[in-house]
Amino acid sequence: MSHEHDGALGRVVLCAIAAAFALLAPLAYAQNEEDDLAEAVGWELSPFVGYRFEGDIDDPNHNVNPQGTTLKVDLNSAPSYGALLEFPSGHHTQWQIFYSRQSTDADIIGGVPANQKIDLDIEYLHFGGTYVMAGSGAHDRPYVGFTFGATRIDPEGPYDDDVEFSMALIGGVKFRLTRYVGVRFDLRAIGTVTGSNQEFFCNGGCVAHWSASGMWQYEGTVGLNIYL
């Protein structure tokens, strides 16, 4: 898949999620009475495993490095794991602290030296909130939300790590199986703001130089939900 197509796909997915949020907002408002009758949310802890789909460094200017070659950075798909903690802020709203880690590799085409693969870890630490709706049954609770925080890109070897600002749109559903245990399914579109004239994978010199607008990754997870 081409870099241009990947970037376009990221924007399409983001627009689709934003549209879904816009559609869900009036639905949630219409269900306020039903939500008020639903069980109030509480404290929840959820360790999870998941899969983060390949992403890329989105460079709308098709940046050319000092050697005159076009730079392309592709992040490959790989499993992820982490945990989140939620605590109530209202009858059906919760604050959320989220951590996720992925070990993957990046194909750097047009860097210095050119065309190399670098192993790296990508971590997200976010804070935000969710709106939990009444489900179709007594034990399912769909939710939507928004988080923001930091992305840490930590390449193996002698390269420096980088910390950047990021945000995520989330949606999912929780199924309560017993008083204290349930499962949850979660989808996230995570965007990292890399800024302009950014340099990555540096150790004296830098492998990658570009003027990118952001990095997108998409993560699906399944977790054990523990009701505290």
N, C-alpha and C positions, 0 to 999 in steps of 0.2 A: 504494500500500500504506500502511495507517495506521501511525502511530507505535506504537500498542499491538501491532499484529500484527507489526511489525518486531522489537520487543523480545521478544515471545513466540517468534518464529522463531529469534532468536539463542540464547535459552535452550534451545530444542529441539535446535538444531544442537550446542550445547555438550554437552548430555546424551548425544546420539548419539555424539559423539566420545569422551566419557568411557566410555560403554558399550563402544565398540570397543576402547579401551585395556584395559578390564577383560577382554574376551574374548581379546585378543591376549596378555595376560600369561601365562596358563597354556599357550597355544599355544607361546609363546617358550620357556617352561620345558621343554615336552615336546620341543622341537627342540634342546635344549642339545647333545646328542651330535652332531647334524648340524651345528650351528653351529661346534662345536669343530673339525670337519673342514674347514669353509669357510676361504677365504683370510682372513688377518687384515686388519683395516682399517688404513689409513695416512693420510697427509696428502692432502687434496683441496681444490681451489679451484674454485668454480663461479660464474661470472657468469650472470645469468638475466634473463629478461623474464617478465612475468606480467600478471595482471588482478586487481584488487581490487574485490570486489563491494560494492554500496552498503551503507552502515551508518547508524547513527543514534546520537544521544546518548540513552541509555536513562534515562528519568525515571519511576520507578515511582510517584512521588507526583503525577504530572501537574502539574508545577510551574506556577504562575501568576506572571508577572512583575509588577513594581510598577504597571504600567499596567492590570492586571486581565485580560490576555489570556493564554491558554495558550501556552507556548513549545514549539516543535518544531524540531529541528535534524536535517536529513537530509543525509548525505554521499553524493554520487553516485558511481556506478561509473566506473572509469577504469583505463588501463594502469598498470603499475608496472615497476620495474627495480631491480636491486641485485646483490649478490654475497654469498657466504658462504665461510667457511674452516672446514674440519674437520681435527682432528688426534686421534690415537688416545689413549684412556684405558684401553683393555683390548683383548682379542682381537677383540671385536665391539661395542665401545662407542667413541663419539667425542665430544669436546667440539666445540661449534659456535659461531662468531661470525657473526652475521647482520646485514645491513643492507639495507633496502628503502626506496624512495622512490616516492611517487605525487603527481602534480599533478592536482587535482580541484577541485570547488567544493561549497559547502554552501548549501542552501536553509534560511534562517532565517525561520521563521514565528512571528510574535508577539514579535519582538525590538524593539529601540529603535534606529533606526526599524523599523517592522514590515515583514515580508515582503520580504526582500532576499536577494540571492545574493552570496556572497563566494568569490573564488578563493583556494585555499590549497594548500600542500604538506604532506603527512603523511609523516613519516619514522619508521622503527623501527630501533633499534640494540639487539640482543639477544645474550645469551650463554646457552648451555645445553648439552644433551647429547642424543645419539641412541643408540638400540639398533638395530644392524644385524643382520638375520636372514639365514639362508641362503635363497636363492630356489629356485624350481622348476627352474632351469637353472643352467648354469655361470657365466652372466654377469649375472644379475639379482639384486639385493639389496634387498628391502623394508626399511623402517625406520620407527620411531616415535620421538617425542621431545618434549621440553619446553624452552622457552626463556623468559627474562625479561629485562627491561631498561627502556628508555625510549622513549616516544613524543613526537615533537616536532610540534606543530601550528603551522604558520607561514603565517598569512594574508597576502595581498598588500595593499599600501596602508599606511596609517599604524598598523595594529593591532599590538599586541604579540604575540610568539609565546609558546607555552606548552609546558612539558615535564612529562610525567606518567609514572607507573609503568605498565608493561604486561607481559603474559605471553602465551604462545602454546602451543597444542597442535599438533603437526605430525605428518605422515605422508606417505610417498611411496615411490618405488622408483628405484633407480639401475641403469642398464644399461651395462656396460663393453664398449666396442666394440673397443678396442685396448689395448695395455699402458698407454698414457698418456692416452687420451681415452674419454669416455663421455657419456651424457646422463642427466638426472635429472628426475623429475616430482614436484612438491611441493605439498601442500595445507596451509594454516595457518588456524586460527581464532585471531584476535588480540583480546584484551580489554584495554582501557585503563581504569584506575581513575581517574575524574575527581574523586572526593571529593565532599563535601557543600558546599553554598553556593558553588559554583564560578562564576567569571566568565571569559568568553572574549571575544576580539576587542575588546580594550580600547585606548583612546587618550584618556586623560582620563576619559571615560565608557565604559561597556561595552555592547556590542550585546546580549549574551546573559547572563542570570543564571538559574541553576537549581540544584536539589539533586539532581543525577544520580548514579546508581550506577556508570555505566560506558559505554563506547563499544565496539562490536563491529565488526570488519571480517573478511572472509573472502577469502583470497588463494590463487590457483592460479598456479604458475610452471613454466616449463620452462627448464632450464639446461644449459650445456656443462660437463661434469665433467672436470676436469684432475687426473690422478693424479700427485702430486709425488714 
